[in-house]
Amino acid sequence: MGRRRHKKRELNEYILLREPLSREAFAEEEVLIAGLARTFYEADFFWTFEEGDLVCYLHEMEPGEVRDFITGPAGTAVLKRYAKEQCRNPFITLLEKICAIGSYGIKGGRRIFVGYADERKVISRKKKAEERGAYYYTTGHPFTRNNKALPEEYRDTIICGDSEEVLKRLPDNCIDIIITSPPYNFGLDYESDKKEDAQVWEQYFQKLFAVFLEGIRVLKWGGRIIVNVQPLFSEYIPIHHIISHFFMEHKLIWKGEIIWEKNNYNCKYTSWGSWKSPSSPYLKYTWEFIEIYCKGDLKKTGEKEEIDISDEEFKSWVVAKWSIGTERRMKQFDHPAMFPEELVERCLKLFSYQGDVILDPFNGAGTTTAVAQRLKRHYIGIDISSQYCATAEERLKKDKKIGDQLVLF
Ligand SMILES: C[S@@+](CC[C@H](N)C(=O)[O-])C[C@H]1O[C@@H](n2cnc3c(N)ncnc32)[C@H](O)[C@@H]1O
């Protein structure tokens, strides 16, 4: 137990806990409070009566020690008084409240209840950032802040063609958000070219990065690239790491990663490495990744009135694990690898403003463009397959018709 320390802390260094009594303090309680003050550090905590409440000014404490003191010889008189008056013990009630709020750490055997933010604060953060570079891998980036409008002829369009070529026609810094799910090179049965999705890996990454390079160029300062990617686990190719490495090498800031939990427990493989043997057990995954990168700045400016995310959505979606079922209408849209609309909706509401220009360079059956239109964003969707582009157009028209009818109502 501690000795009495004369000097109290500043009052703002304590948190205040109250237990209402709605009566005058008993003499026995005043004696107990004096005993507590003699025994424990005032700088750690102290008790008093204020306006009919028992109050504890708390900085740090070991509640077990205090409970022992109150229920030990020093508390005998007060315990007798409570028994006589048939009233509860407010010291114990307040101690229970203290235990319930939780502490963030232990110092010298005592639980610390305040000053969390101060303790965690990095000392001279600004200076350290200057010395280290804020995002050390982006120092010396070539980006300008000279954002431009997307030329009118590309606004709200679906363009059929090779993205690398199409994007070359756009000016620098004209797109707010790129959201996409690139072809995975898994050998999926795309309408465009059945061999295309099973190229040699070097060739695959060369093409993918050529498109991404154009993507970086057309992205505005403060714009974001959001890439949905599934590693090829069966061939031990961590595509998400390779893509992250590429973007960071090209000076984008890695904003973070969302786990898209698909809850897909369908076991594709019947043999899991060697059954129950440590020789090479096969790991199974029910999720994909969403990687987010920023150009120039983590912050994206926009008008407050153009934010359309609700309080509940924000609270829930900033927790970076999203449980969303896979798209069930792939047969209907005749596309083998669509992402679900909800995934795009969450990304757009969390990372963009209404009126922003959204690009998907691998637009497929047009999930991104459909959601962008519904959420009052401008869009440009590119796909190499004319069939998928027609599907994307069809989806936009249908949604627009429904939207117009709703407005008429
Ligand atoms: C994973 S899918 C995207 C699906 C889309 N997210 C959806 O929900 O419908 C990838 C798409 O990229 C297209 N693609 C492949 N190479 C391309 C290229 N060089 N330029 C444009 N699109 C390409 C494929 O035709 C395919 O539709």
The ligand as an ORCA input file, in Angstrom:
! r2SCAN-3c Opt
* xyz 0 1
  C     -12.972    -10.289    -62.753
  S     -13.759     -9.687    -64.170
  C     -14.570     -8.252    -63.569
  C     -16.002     -8.475    -63.215
  C     -16.729     -7.277    -62.700
  N     -16.163     -6.811    -61.466
  C     -18.219     -7.565    -62.500
  O     -18.705     -7.505    -61.365
  O     -18.871     -7.871    -63.488
  C     -12.473     -9.084    -65.149
  C     -12.882     -8.512    -66.485
  O     -11.737     -7.939    -67.114
  C     -11.949     -8.006    -68.524
  N     -10.630     -7.780    -69.179
  C      -9.582     -8.628    -69.256
  N      -8.549     -8.013    -69.872
  C      -8.945     -6.772    -70.185
  C      -8.319     -5.651    -70.813
  N      -7.067     -5.711    -71.261
  N      -9.016     -4.503    -70.932
  C     -10.286     -4.423    -70.515
  N     -10.929     -5.451    -69.900
  C     -10.275     -6.608    -69.749
  C     -12.597     -9.363    -68.727
  O     -13.333     -9.399    -69.931
  C     -13.478     -9.485    -67.466
  O     -14.808     -9.129    -67.733
*
